[in-house]
Amino acid sequence: MPYLSTAQLCHPLVRAPRRVVTLPDESWTDLWPVGPVPAELRVWDLTGPPPEGSDFVVVPYSDGARRLSSLRDVPDLAVVQILSAGFDDVLPFLPEGVTLCTAAGVHAASTAELAVGLTLASLRGIAAAARDGMIGHWRSRSHTSLADRRVLVVGGAGSIGSAVVTRLESFEVSVITRVGTTARDDARGHVHGVGELIGLVRHHDVVILACPLTEATRGLVDAEVLAAMPDGALLVNVARGAVVVTDALVAELRRGRLAAALDVTDPEPLPADHPLWQLPGATVTPHLGGNTSAFPPRARRLLRDQVERYAEGRPLRNVVAGPRR
């Protein structure tokens, strides 16, 4: 991809050393509509050679994952900034000593909306009614309300989980329980440790997954956890597909004992012949979570702040790997 001209993208640095920041495409280059730009900005979508001197690389949001190996070709690379909250797919390509920052918080509003939407679509029969509508089948019957349900949010103390909890509070649910990596208390109350999960799911009607995929959460919701969920309970996944053991979930859905509303799956994309598409009680959306109109303005605010922090030598936000900066 050709670079934009210096007149379009560059501004004299306000301090040394020189910082060269690459942005995924031209739509991100006007982060500073007025005032001095704190770094030299270049456009690079991870194809072709990187701009000379690049040390801060912003990875494209939607399709950058298939080009992550290009990060190894950036000799001066110091920081990789991704535009998603999940980072598991980036770690295998992160050069040693390079800092990785996520976009934690940027997708909270959008993903929380979807988590609640999927919950309602499943409980209230909206997804089933949409499928009936495609064949002209009018089928009116009573459904379960979100009001009075007992809801468990795994990852409930994180940015997305907290946004989910905030939205649930408006629906007159009877219980909201939060699970985190470790047990602790915060301003919102108690957070249960993940080791308590099996005991907790027994007493909840809806389990919403909003946690990152790590070695600790991979396969977290396995056959044992699913078996502990009450008959008729709903599993909602807006985290990562691999947090759930897919075969175990398929087995429960085939028995008709549980329902599931999934924005993420394992494998992903979900093959056309996968049983999750057809099983009763399953609602699947194609990883829509954070990709809404709310994403660009929040991402732009984060990038502007991160580049300014980097240029000024201040600590970066959302560091998840590499040296703390």
Buried (B, 14 or more C-beta within 10 A) or exposed (E): EEBBEEEEBBBEBEEEEEBBBBBBEEEBBEBBEEEEBBBBBBBBBBEEEBBEBBBBBBBBBEEBBEBBEBBEEBEEBBBBBBBBBBBBBBEEBBBEEBBBBBBBBBBBBBBBBBBBBBBBBBBBBBBBBEEBEEEEEEEEEEEBEBEEBBBBBBBBBBBBBBBBBBBBEEBEBEEBBBBBBEEEEEEEEEBBEBEEBEEBBEEBBBBBBBBBBBEEBBBBBBBEBBBBBEEEBBBBBBBBBBBBBBEBBBBBBEEEBBBBBBBBBBEBEBEEEBBBEEBEBBBBBEBBBBBBEBBBEBBBEBBBBBBBBBBEEEEBBBBBBBEEB
